[in-house]
Amino acid sequence: MTPSPTPRDRSELVSQLSVASLGAGIVTSLAVAQGQNPLTALTITLFSALAAVLVAQVL
């Protein structure tokens, strides 16, 4: 199987992004509760969710 830059289908991409965002959002909530800047936490969440989806698309 060769890597494809396009998602297999749109619903799969949305599903992957949702799961990745939820997982990162839980950790972000804990970080904000411990006193981290919410903007920094949101930036980290978005980056990690996008990175997870990109890795899933390549694999």
Contacts in CASP RR format, 6 or more apart in sequence:
PFRMAT RR
TARGET T0000
AUTHOR 0000-0000-0000
METHOD contacts of the structure
MODEL  1
MTPSPTPRDRSELVSQLSVASLGAGIVTSLAVAQGQNPLTALTITLFSAL
AAVLVAQVL
3 57 0 8 1.000
3 58 0 8 1.000
4 57 0 8 1.000
5 57 0 8 1.000
7 13 0 8 1.000
7 57 0 8 1.000
13 53 0 8 1.000
13 57 0 8 1.000
16 52 0 8 1.000
16 53 0 8 1.000
16 56 0 8 1.000
16 57 0 8 1.000
17 49 0 8 1.000
17 50 0 8 1.000
17 53 0 8 1.000
20 48 0 8 1.000
20 49 0 8 1.000
20 50 0 8 1.000
20 52 0 8 1.000
20 53 0 8 1.000
20 56 0 8 1.000
21 45 0 8 1.000
21 49 0 8 1.000
24 44 0 8 1.000
24 45 0 8 1.000
24 48 0 8 1.000
24 49 0 8 1.000
24 52 0 8 1.000
25 45 0 8 1.000
27 45 0 8 1.000
28 41 0 8 1.000
28 42 0 8 1.000
28 44 0 8 1.000
28 45 0 8 1.000
31 41 0 8 1.000
31 44 0 8 1.000
32 38 0 8 1.000
32 41 0 8 1.000
END
